[in-house]
Amino acid sequence: MSLPAWRRWLPVGIRRRLLLILGLAALAIGVASTVALLALLQTRDEVGQVMARELPTSAAALMLARVSERLQDRTPALMAARDADALQRQTELINRDLLTLADETERLSRLVTDEGIGVDEIPHLAARLSDNLRALADQLAVRAGYDGGLQRQRGRLVALRERVQQILGPSILAVADVVGESAPRDADLFRRAAQAQGPLLEAERLVGAAFGELLLAAEAATGDELRIARETFARRGHLLDDLMPRIPLGLRQELAGAIAELSDQAGDQGVFALRDGELAAIAKADTLAADSRNTATRLKSQVDGLVHSANAKIARAADAMGDAILANTLVFLAVSAALVLLATLLSYRFVVRDISDNLRAVTGAMQRLADGEREARVPAMQRRDEIGDLARVFNVFKENAFRMERLDRQLSEKSSLLLATFDSMNDGFTVCDAQDRLVAWNPRFLLLYGLSADDVEPDLPLTRVHRLLAQRGTRAFAALGEEIAMDSLALGRGSMNRQYEVRCPNGRRVELRSNPMPDGGYVTLHTDVTESRAIDKQLRQAQKMEAVGQLTGGLAHDFNNILAVILGNLTPLEESVRETPELHERWQRAMGAADRAARQVERLLAFSRRQRLQPERIDVNALLQGMIDLLEYSLGDSIRLETAFEPDLPPVFVDPGQLENALMNLALNASDAMNGKGRITFSTQRRDSGQIEITVTDTGYGIAPEMMSQVFEPFFTTKAAGKGSGLGLSMVYGFVHQSGGDIGIDSEPGRGTSISLRLPAAPAQLPSDAAAPAGDAPIASPQGRGETILVVDDDPELLQLSAEQLSRLGYRAIRADGGETALAALAQTPAIRLLYTDVAMPAPWDGVALAREALQRRPDLAILYTSGEMREIVEPPGELLRKPVQPEILGAALRRLLDSDPNDG
Amino acid sequence: MMFRPRRIFVILVTFLLAALCGNAGGAQTLRVLTRDTSAIGGPAVRHGRSFETRTGTRVEVVQVPFEQLYDRIMLGFVTGRLDFDVLLIPSAWLADFAPYLSRVPDKVLTAARLDDIQPVYRNALMRWGDHWMALTIDGDLHLGAYRRDLFEDPANRAAFQQRFGRPLAPPRSWREYIDIADFFSGRPGPQGKPLAGTLEAYARNGQRIWYLFSHAAAYANPPDHPGYMFFDPVSMQPEIDNPAWVRALEEYLQLRRDGPADAGRLDSEAVRTRFAAGAAAMDIDWADTGVLAGDARTSRIAGKLGFFPLPGSREVWNPVSREWQQLAAPRSVTFLAFGGWIAVVPAASAQRDLAWSYVNWYASPEHSAADVLDGTTGINPYRRSQLADEAPWDRLLGKRQAADYLAVLKSSLAARQTVPDLRIPGYRAYIEALERQLDRVLAGATTPQAGLSETARQWQALTDRLGRNSQRRLYRQSMGLPALPE
């Protein structure tokens, strides 16, 4: 495209064109400014001439006016001066102003030569003002003299009044004391006091009033007031003179002296004369002051006229200068406006219109691109100026924008996937930056800690969250279980892996596992471990109770063996000591102790679930109902028994005696927990699991939470030493578990305890009642008939004991200290009818294995077991006697087995 | 052998008397006015007789009840009709009587041996304004007496130690004094009768105000601000209702419960006679109590006595900063309760020289030395020589009691801070205002604070009536303070 001829000489580029136009406009304005400045300088010279002529006159007049005004103000200050110093000070100030007044009057007379301006009166007025003020100062000095005299008189009067008070006061008080007596003690005294009282009080009153008149006179504002005060004072003086003969003799002289001094106040130097003189001086001073004020006012008015005239001239000159400035400014503004308009037109024609057209085209292309038209073309890309540059840059931008949009879409899809994953996680999840501030979290995190959405926000310091949780009762524990402060939870998590457990007040336990991120900060996984921890605890408790049970069982077994030896040795001694009472008594004590030990062992065995039970079908409600009387009797009157039985419960299959023992045990424990006073409730119900639950609830002091895991352990007791064996609850525990049930305990300190025995309901078909009550003690000791018995025990003492027992019962005993020996004896001695063996012997030949082997070799052999613990042995079957075995029990068992032996005729 | 100063004195007095009697012609009568009890009045009569024997001048002693004495004298002065030559009066009245009295002649002062008189009594009792106006014939201060036998009893000591955690010992502070009084109150004494914890006077006209003043002395006199006991010596505003006085009055009331059932009716004479009868573990009284209770002729507890200075306090009210000030240790302040009796001669007496001679005779070192050993004279030690010679005291009280008694008197008189009694014009009216309010407080009709505030209001009115500037000037003089610039 070809350009017009005039445009070819225009510079290329928008900036150069604009600079050219602005340069031309600035040149034109500079010329116009120079012309305006020259005009202003001329006007200033003219105004300067007027000022030099009028300002000194105005200044002198102003100074005169100020001095006049000051003198006018000084007059009241002079009048108000109350002492000589103040008066002197004010007089000096006035004299100084009067000198200034004279100087300025002289100066003004020299400056003002203009006819028609009246300054002739000013020096005259100034001189008059001076004379007046000097006379006023003299008059005020006279007044101050009087005032000083009055002050001195006041001081004297105060002292005089005190003197009169000291003369009259004590006497008046003494007289009043006598007169005031309700029952006069001395009539003469009373009469004298009564006579003196009136004159004394009158004197006190009159003197006080006279002092009052004097003080009033000293302050009198007018001559009339002063005259009235003087007359009143004189009257009081006469009254005092009249009173004097009636004043008691002792005071008369002293008081008369004081009153004479008081009367002096009416004389030439007294208060009245001094105040009179002072009032006259004040009146003269007032007249002079009024005249001074008038003179000063007139002087000021003259001077003000002069000042006004000078100011008017200066104002006219200033107006002229203002007019010149205004005219020049208007011309300058008009020229400047015309030049600016011209520059604007040129700019529009040669620069703006061209730029505007091209920019609009580029903007249109951008708009189309923004509307999604990807094929939008950019115009003016061929141009060489800034518009061309813009079009080319925009083209590059367009390409980049398309690429960015693609990347953004891909990123958005990935983020959505990640967020959905976090939100649906079962664990809580948080991300924190290197400064421990919360960056991201999922809803589960809030749910786990009971936080609301308002509690957290991005960039919230993690310590704030921890503090909030701590306030709500949340506690933190390190990996090894020691408690740490909630505040320290955030420490070090940005640098290494950390694991904590947090316990919420609602019982929830949350495990935190945090891992640092490579770029700083860390991610944390919050897992709800409440359930798994509870299961772990239960498992540990069960394992512990099992271990304790095994340990207790083993100990009981060993101890039982020892007891068997003791009892076995003691029993035969009875006959030989019966004749010696002392020995017999010792024997009985030893036997008693052994029996008690045997019962303790029994309880231990009960706990280790190794007691011999004789289960039956039991109606729990009936059993409990039958126990009520016994319980009431045992627990005493202070305990209230209540029952809550669910009717029509199915029977359970347990040993009724042991169940009664267990319930009695629980009732006694409950009674102890209430210090023998309170309420025990027995309740029964059928649980969903089919178990029958018996609950014993008390209102006692409860069990501390930290002791709950120990209450079933043997020998654990909270009772005082000697009060409890610590085996009661252990027995109950063992019995319930041995019976296929379980036991639960629920307690709160201060509120009471509930113990629930959950027993299985009895099956419809029961095993036969063949489990005969082996424990029932036979009354007689049936004797043997010389039959041969093989007796086996790894404990040599027990072995000897058993052999001796058998001999005494009339049997022939062959001893064997183990399985091998026994089998050998069995092979050698066919006469052996019965194997009497200990159950717990070292492997491989424990009692059961030995019996099995013996039966293999001698199927007709009768088997009798003995053991420290009771359990049922099924294979090979055989009756079990619990150590220590009483001779009559052994005799009966042997007889029963041998007599039922089919081989025995 | 007579001591040299005493011999000089006798020669001087004899010479003086001879000269005076020669002048007077030897047939005059001196009229003496004083109270009607054996105390003060008794010696006046006795010494009057010996004076007559010695000089031929008859001495007529007129004795009137104490409560009429002031009125009679004051009315006499006021009406110019007091025909007595010698007046034996309480020192506090000097303020009202001074305008009507003659000054003590120099020769009488010389004969009285001023240097032998304890400085505190000499300055506080004998001077008014700038002049010697009286001769003192008595020296008063309050002290405490206790039953040494009860205090040393092991059972009492153990019980006291257990109750208060400190040994049973004579009280150093009012707090300790109250504890001890509480401890002994109602406890059976050696005769089996219940004891009073302590004895103080509570009866109107029974000298009770000085008991209150003694309680207040320790609280109301800070070491750095002397003279504030009754008034602010700068403004003459009453201090009688400040917290120190309220505390003193409250404790004084509290102690009434530790006295006998009729404590409210006890005057000071009853205090000392009951104490001498063994009715209490302690008492507060003038030095008379020591002579009366220590002498086996007049006492059931003679030989069992101990003495202590007026109890002090660790806290003291600072009237300038208006707050309680803490001291390092309890501080006892000697209070010249009542001041003592003085002898004056009216200016109107026609026989002034002769009158002063009689006074000199009455108060001579010899006579007074004997009088202070007699519990009925009401005269307590006021001369140095009376305390310096311990032998007569040993004879009267026994060595231990005498040593204790003299030690307490000497230490009280030598105390760093000694407070004179109130002594300004209108004294009786000021005291009467306080007495009226004490009646109401003791009867439970008003509180200590309210009673003392009302007293202060009345004191203000009295001060205004008598001239505040004059009263302040005279109060400062009586308290030994320098005059304020006019």
Interface residues (C-beta under 8 A of the other chain):
Chain A: V158 A159 R161 E162 R163 Q165 Q166 I167 G169 P170 S171 I172 L173 A174 V175 D177 V178 R185 D186 L189 R192 A193 Q195 A196 L200 P248 L249 G250 L251 R252 E254
Chain B: P65 E67 Q68 Y70 D71 R72 M74 L75 G76 F77 V78 T79 G80 R81 A95 D96 P99 Y100 P425 G426 R428 A429 E432 L462 R465 L466 G467 R468 N469 S470
